[in-house]
């Protein structure tokens, strides 16, 4: 779980606004984004591994 994340002012404001639109805390909002990105990255790595094996 995220305990601390340092952001610049503009990014912090944008995230805070988007989180408020979705009625979530910033922590929950950022956690969801990071989880999605990690899953996408894992899927991309799996595809690359399969491509290397096959060709």
N, C-alpha and C positions, 0 to 999 in steps of 0.2 A: 504494500500500500504506500502511496506517496505521502511522505511526511513534510517535505519542503521542496519547493520548486521556485527558482529565481527567474523572474520574467522582466523584460523591459516594460516601461510604463504603457506604451501603446498596445502591446500585446496583452498585457494584464487587463487593460480596459476592454479590449475586444472580447477576450475570453469571459470576463465578468458579465458583459452585456449578453453574449450568446447563452451563457449558463442561466441568466435570469429569464431569458425568453423561453427556455425549456423548463423553467421552474426547478432547477437543480443547483446544488452548491458547486462552486468552482472545482472543488476537489473531485466530486463525482463526475462532473463534465470532462475534466482533463483525464481522469482515470479511464473513462469510456473511450476517449479518443486514442489514448496510448494502447489500450487493449486491442482495439481494432487495428491499429498500425502494426502491432507485434504479430497478430494473426496473419495479416496480409504479407508481412515480411517472411514469416514461416512458410506460407503457401508458395511464395515466389522462390524461396530457397529449395523447397521440395521439387518444384517444377524444373529448376536449373539442374538439380541432382539427377532427375530422371532423364533430362536431355543429354547430360554428359554420359550416362550409362548406355543410352541407346545409340549415341552417335559419335 
